[in-house]
Amino acid sequence: MRLLIFLLLIILLPFPSRGQDEQAQTHPYEHLNILCIGNSFSMDATLCLPQLLVDMGVPNSKLCVYCAMYAGASLDYWWDHCSQGDTIKYLYRMSAIKLEDRTWTINELLHQPWDVVILQQASVYSDQLETYRPYLKDMVEMVRRESANPDVTIAFQMTWSKHPTARTGPYGLEGWRGIAKTVRQMCEEVGITTIIPTGTILQNMRSTQLNTPLLITRDAFHLAYGIGQYAAALSFYESICRPITGKSALGIPPSAAMRAIHAKDEGFIPITDDNYKIIHRCVKAAMDHPFELMEDVDAIESPLVSSPHPSIFDLSGRPLREPQPGLQIIGGKKVFLRNPRGGRAPSFR
């Protein structure tokens, strides 16, 4: 009789299945809501983020990722929009969950229950301290005031410097230094503690064999498809999503779906079984020290660093076998060669 009762209890009691138990542990949240307010650099950095979240076990059906953007938009541009109640010209849905299909103002958009709102400065102003004031402080206060989620996380993306052939700076290593110094000071000033160090990751990658004539960009300023946008997605994930999912993406090979994004487009640099490990190392270094570059960059040989002679490129980023008359790019700097075959030293601009 006791054995019969015991067997009946096993049959009748509602034990969870293994799959249900794993799902409960992996997805302790109902939805993950992320809003970027910025420009094309915001789109660039988040293009691969939804796929990365899916790869990390978050169903696309639980993702609401949007990007409010306008080309070249700065902090004062968005603050004017908020103050005047202007509608957003371009609001891109990056994942499955869809907002009401209508025009939105920033204030209306913030009334949605976002988990994270990401701000950034226009790249051309990213190293100019005065352009952040008072707009970053005003935007932060507005997000906190208008957000439907009282626990919303406000993050700031530190963008990357550009190739010297871009129309506007900041450029190269010195540009990164200016961006890092300015972002650090402004985020401390307004109380933002979540920094997305995309610019530092890119600068770390430029000191490795991943570097390219256009400094891992596809057009001197936008990120290269493939390794560039994948690295940026990792920057976002590790900064704002890992605390929610409880899992790091570092050390996990990218999926075939991730590797295929924009694979047929010009400016694509493929993610391989070898180079993704270097990308992860650059991301880890930036997450540990967002305002510092890797100390052991020489541990990974780079053709643009270890060459006995500086690499020389024309203005389109094409490598040259020998100096040509006119403006060149040598070692990341603009150089005007008046007499390339003579003994006269080049003048650096």
C-alpha positions in Angstrom: 0.0 0.0 0.0 2.8 2.5 0.9 4.5 1.7 -2.4 1.3 2.3 -4.3 0.7 5.7 -2.6 4.3 6.7 -3.3 4.0 5.9 -7.0 0.7 7.9 -7.2 2.4 10.9 -5.7 5.2 10.8 -8.3 2.7 10.7 -11.1 0.4 13.4 -9.7 2.8 16.0 -8.3 3.6 18.8 -10.9 7.4 18.5 -11.3 8.8 20.9 -13.9 10.4 19.4 -16.9 14.1 19.8 -17.6 13.5 22.2 -20.4 11.2 24.4 -18.3 13.7 24.4 -15.5 16.5 25.5 -17.8 14.3 28.1 -19.5 13.4 29.6 -16.1 17.1 29.8 -15.2 18.1 31.3 -18.5 15.4 33.8 -18.9 14.4 35.3 -15.6 13.0 38.4 -17.3 9.8 38.9 -19.5 11.3 41.3 -22.0 14.5 43.1 -22.7 13.9 46.7 -23.8 16.7 48.8 -25.2 16.6 52.3 -26.7 19.4 54.2 -28.4 19.2 57.9 -29.0 21.8 59.1 -31.4 22.9 58.9 -35.0 24.4 56.5 -37.6 27.1 55.5 -35.1 24.3 54.2 -32.9 22.9 52.1 -35.7 26.4 51.0 -36.6 27.1 49.7 -33.1 23.8 48.0 -32.5 23.2 46.3 -35.9 24.5 42.9 -34.6 23.2 43.3 -31.1 19.9 41.5 -31.5 21.6 38.5 -33.2 24.1 38.4 -30.4 21.3 38.3 -27.8 19.6 35.5 -29.6 22.9 33.6 -29.7 23.1 34.1 -26.0 19.8 32.5 -25.5 17.4 35.4 -25.4 14.4 34.7 -27.8 13.9 37.4 -30.4 10.2 37.4 -29.3 11.4 38.9 -26.0 13.5 41.7 -27.5 12.5 45.3 -28.0 15.5 47.1 -29.4 14.9 50.5 -31.1 17.2 53.3 -32.4 16.1 56.9 -32.6 18.6 58.5 -35.0 19.3 61.3 -37.4 22.5 61.6 -39.5 25.1 63.5 -37.5 22.7 64.2 -34.6 24.3 65.7 -31.5 23.2 66.0 -27.9 21.9 69.5 -28.5 19.9 68.3 -31.5 18.1 65.8 -29.3 17.6 68.2 -26.5 16.0 70.7 -28.9 13.7 67.9 -30.0 12.7 67.2 -26.4 12.2 70.8 -25.6 10.1 71.6 -28.7 8.2 68.3 -28.8 9.4 67.5 -32.3 8.7 64.1 -33.8 11.5 61.6 -34.4 12.4 61.5 -38.1 13.9 58.0 -38.1 13.0 55.4 -35.5 14.3 51.9 -36.4 13.1 48.7 -34.9 16.0 46.2 -34.5 14.1 43.2 -33.1 10.8 41.4 -33.0 8.7 43.4 -30.5 7.1 46.3 -32.3 5.9 49.6 -30.9 2.7 51.3 -32.1 3.2 52.2 -35.8 2.9 56.0 -35.6 5.1 59.1 -35.2 6.7 59.5 -31.8 8.3 62.3 -29.9 11.3 61.6 -27.6 9.1 62.3 -24.5 6.4 59.9 -25.7 9.0 57.2 -26.5 10.5 57.5 -23.0 7.1 56.7 -21.5 7.7 53.1 -22.6 9.3 50.7 -20.0 12.9 50.8 -21.3 15.4 48.8 -19.3 18.3 50.8 -20.8 18.5 54.1 -22.6 21.8 54.8 -24.4 23.0 58.3 -25.2 26.0 59.5 -27.3 27.5 62.6 -28.8 27.9 63.3 -32.5 31.3 62.0 -33.5 32.5 65.3 -34.8 32.0 66.8 -31.3 32.9 63.7 -29.3 36.2 65.2 -28.0 34.9 68.7 -27.5 34.0 69.2 -23.8 31.9 72.4 -24.3 29.5 70.7 -26.8 28.3 68.4 -24.0 27.2 71.2 -21.7 24.5 71.5 -20.6 22.9 69.1 -23.0 24.1 65.8 -21.6 23.0 66.7 -18.1 19.6 67.9 -19.4 19.1 64.7 -21.4 20.0 62.5 -18.4 17.5 64.4 -16.2 14.9 64.2 -18.8 15.3 60.4 -19.2 15.0 59.9 -15.5 12.0 62.2 -15.3 10.0 60.8 -18.2 10.9 57.1 -18.1 8.1 54.7 -17.3 10.7 52.5 -15.6 12.0 54.1 -12.4 15.0 51.8 -12.4 16.0 52.6 -16.0 19.7 52.4 -16.7 21.2 55.3 -18.5 24.3 54.4 -20.5 26.7 56.4 -22.7 28.4 55.1 -25.8 32.0 56.3 -26.2 32.4 56.3 -30.0 35.5 55.7 -32.1 38.0 58.0 -33.8 38.2 58.0 -37.6 40.7 57.4 -40.4 42.5 60.6 -41.4 40.8 60.7 -44.8 37.4 61.2 -43.1 35.8 64.7 -43.7 35.8 65.5 -40.0 37.7 64.2 -37.0 38.7 63.3 -34.4 41.3 61.1 -36.0 43.4 58.1 -35.0 45.1 57.6 -31.7 45.1 61.2 -30.7 41.5 61.4 -31.5 40.7 58.4 -29.3 42.6 60.1 -26.4 40.5 63.2 -26.7 37.3 61.2 -26.8 38.2 59.1 -23.8 39.3 62.1 -21.7 36.1 64.1 -22.6 33.7 61.2 -22.1 35.3 60.3 -18.8 35.0 63.8 -17.4 31.4 64.4 -18.6 30.0 61.0 -17.4 31.5 61.7 -14.0 30.1 65.2 -14.1 26.5 64.0 -14.8 26.6 60.8 -12.8 26.6 58.2 -15.7 28.3 55.0 -14.5 27.5 52.7 -17.4 30.0 53.4 -20.2 29.9 51.4 -23.4 33.6 51.6 -24.5 33.2 51.0 -28.3 35.9 53.5 -29.2 38.4 51.9 -26.9 37.7 48.4 -28.3 38.2 49.7 -31.8 41.5 51.4 -30.8 42.7 48.2 -29.1 41.9 46.3 -32.3 43.9 48.8 -34.4 47.0 47.7 -32.5 46.6 44.1 -33.6 46.7 42.1 -36.8 43.0 43.0 -37.2 43.9 46.5 -38.4 43.2 47.5 -42.0 44.2 50.4 -44.2 41.0 52.2 -43.2 41.4 51.5 -39.5 38.6 48.9 -39.3 36.1 51.2 -40.9 34.3 50.7 -44.3 34.4 54.3 -45.4 36.9 56.1 -43.0 34.3 56.6 -40.3 31.6 53.9 -40.2 32.5 50.5 -38.8 33.6 47.8 -41.1 30.9 45.2 -41.6 31.9 41.9 -39.9 34.6 42.3 -37.3 33.9 46.0 -36.6 30.1 45.8 -36.0 30.5 42.5 -34.2 33.0 44.1 -31.8 30.6 47.0 -31.2 27.8 44.5 -30.5 30.0 42.8 -27.9 30.7 46.2 -26.3 26.9 46.8 -25.9 26.2 43.3 -24.7 28.9 43.1 -22.1 28.1 46.6 -20.8 24.3 46.6 -20.6 23.0 43.1 -21.3 25.3 40.8 -19.4 24.1 42.2 -16.0 20.5 41.2 -17.1 21.2 37.8 -18.7 24.0 36.9 -16.2 26.1 35.4 -19.0 29.2 36.8 -20.8 29.5 36.4 -24.5 33.3 36.4 -24.3 34.9 33.1 -25.1 31.9 31.9 -27.0 32.4 31.5 -30.8 30.1 33.7 -32.9 27.3 31.9 -34.7 27.0 31.3 -38.4 24.1 33.8 -38.5 26.4 36.5 -36.9 29.2 35.8 -39.3 26.8 36.1 -42.3 25.5 39.6 -41.5 26.4 42.0 -44.4 28.7 39.3 -45.7 28.0 40.2 -49.3 28.4 44.0 -48.9 31.4 46.1 -49.7 33.4 46.9 -46.6 33.0 43.4 -45.0 35.8 41.9 -43.1 34.9 38.3 -42.1 34.8 37.0 -38.6 36.9 33.8 -38.4 37.7 31.1 -35.9 41.0 32.8 -35.2 40.3 36.5 -35.3 37.2 36.4 -33.0 39.5 35.4 -30.2 41.5 38.6 -30.7 38.3 40.6 -30.8 37.2 39.1 -27.5 40.6 39.9 -26.0 40.3 43.6 -27.1 36.7 43.7 -25.7 37.8 42.2 -22.3 40.6 44.8 -22.0 38.2 47.7 -22.7 35.6 46.4 -20.3 38.2 46.2 -17.6 39.7 49.6 -18.4 37.4 51.7 -20.7 39.7 54.7 -20.7 43.0 52.9 -21.3 44.5 50.9 -24.1 45.8 47.4 -23.8 49.3 47.4 -22.3 50.5 44.3 -24.1 49.6 45.2 -27.7 53.0 44.0 -29.0 52.1 40.5 -28.0 50.0 40.3 -31.2 52.0 41.2 -34.2 50.4 43.7 -36.5 51.5 44.4 -40.1 50.8 48.1 -39.5 52.8 48.3 -36.3 55.7 45.9 -36.8 56.6 46.9 -40.4 60.2 48.4 -40.5 58.7 51.1 -42.8 55.4 53.0 -42.2 52.6 51.7 -44.3 51.7 54.2 -47.0 48.1 54.6 -48.4 46.5 56.9 -50.9 43.4 58.9 -49.9 41.1 56.0 -50.9 42.9 53.7 -48.4 44.7 51.7 -51.1 48.3 50.6 -50.2 51.1 52.0 -52.2 54.4 50.2 -52.9 56.4 53.5 -52.7 55.7 57.2 -51.9 53.9 59.2 -54.6 53.8 63.0 -54.9 51.1 64.7 -53.0 49.1 63.9 -49.9 49.6 60.4 -48.4 48.6 58.6 -45.2 51.7 57.3 -43.4 51.5 55.7 -40.0 48.0 57.1 -39.5 49.0 60.7 -40.2 48.5 63.0 -43.2 51.9 63.5 -45.0 52.6 65.9 -47.9 55.6 64.5 -50.0 57.0 67.3 -52.1 59.9 65.2 -53.4 59.2 61.5 -52.8 62.5 60.3 -54.3 64.7 62.9 -52.8 66.2 63.2 -49.4 63.8 65.9 -48.1 61.8 64.8 -45.1 58.0 64.7 -45.4 55.9 67.3 -43.6 53.3 66.0 -41.2 49.9 67.6 -40.9 
